[in-house]
Amino acid sequence: MAVVLAEDEEVRGAAAGDEDYHEVLQAVESRWPGDASNEMRKVKPMRDSLSVLDGLALMNVRLYIPKGMRKTALKTALTVLWSGG
């Protein structure tokens, strides 16, 4: 199954500057650190649902959004819901 993202490059750009996001990617691909950051403590309970596809973190089939894009992603999702799209 192919994953299609509306603004794939925008997500990659936000992820590139997000240290927490890179920490999550590394943990998913190797092992979870014992002394985790605040973001890692939030994500750790979901670790069995996380995977990495083409350099992006996924939770089940959903994209794990970098912190710098979360407000934009929420606004976009709410716009789609309200427009009936």
C-alpha positions as CSV (number, residue, x, y, z in Angstrom):
1,M,0.0,0.0,0.0
2,A,1.4,3.4,-1.0
3,V,1.2,6.3,1.4
4,V,0.3,9.5,-0.3
5,L,0.9,12.8,1.6
6,A,-0.6,16.0,0.3
7,E,2.5,18.1,1.3
8,D,5.2,15.4,1.7
9,E,8.0,17.9,1.3
10,E,6.5,20.3,3.8
11,V,6.5,17.4,6.4
12,R,10.0,16.5,5.5
13,G,11.1,20.1,5.9
14,A,9.5,20.3,9.4
15,A,11.0,17.0,10.4
16,A,14.5,18.0,9.3
17,G,14.7,20.7,12.0
18,D,13.0,18.8,14.7
19,E,15.4,17.1,17.1
20,D,12.6,15.3,18.9
21,Y,11.4,13.8,15.6
22,H,14.9,12.5,14.9
23,E,15.1,11.0,18.3
24,V,11.8,9.2,17.7
25,L,13.0,7.9,14.3
26,Q,16.2,6.6,15.9
27,A,14.3,4.9,18.7
28,V,11.9,3.2,16.3
29,E,14.8,2.0,14.1
30,S,17.0,0.8,17.0
31,R,16.0,0.9,20.7
32,W,14.3,3.2,23.1
33,P,16.6,5.2,25.4
34,G,16.4,4.8,29.2
35,D,16.8,8.5,29.8
36,A,14.1,9.8,27.4
37,S,13.2,13.4,26.6
38,N,9.7,14.7,27.3
39,E,8.6,14.0,23.7
40,M,9.9,10.4,23.9
41,R,8.0,9.8,27.2
42,K,4.8,10.9,25.4
43,V,5.5,8.6,22.4
44,K,6.9,5.6,24.2
45,P,3.5,4.0,25.1
46,M,2.8,4.0,21.4
47,R,6.2,2.5,20.4
48,D,4.7,-0.8,19.2
49,S,2.5,1.1,16.7
50,L,5.4,3.2,15.3
51,S,7.3,2.5,12.1
52,V,9.5,4.4,9.7
53,L,8.7,4.6,6.0
54,D,10.9,6.5,3.6
55,G,12.4,8.6,6.5
56,L,9.0,9.5,8.0
57,A,7.6,8.2,11.2
58,L,4.2,6.5,11.0
59,M,1.9,5.4,13.8
60,N,-0.1,2.5,12.4
61,V,-1.0,4.0,9.1
62,R,-1.0,7.6,10.3
63,L,1.8,10.0,9.9
64,Y,3.5,11.1,13.1
65,I,3.6,14.9,12.7
66,P,6.7,16.9,13.7
67,K,6.0,19.5,16.4
68,G,6.6,22.5,14.1
69,M,3.8,21.3,11.8
70,R,1.1,20.2,14.3
71,K,-0.9,23.5,14.4
72,T,-0.9,23.6,10.6
73,A,-1.9,20.0,10.3
74,L,-4.7,20.4,12.8
75,K,-6.0,23.5,11.1
76,T,-5.9,21.7,7.7
77,A,-7.8,18.7,9.2
78,L,-10.4,20.9,10.8
79,T,-10.9,22.9,7.5
80,V,-11.5,19.6,5.6
81,L,-13.9,18.4,8.3
82,W,-15.9,21.6,8.3
83,S,-15.9,21.9,4.5
84,G,-17.3,18.3,4.2
85,G,-14.2,17.3,2.1
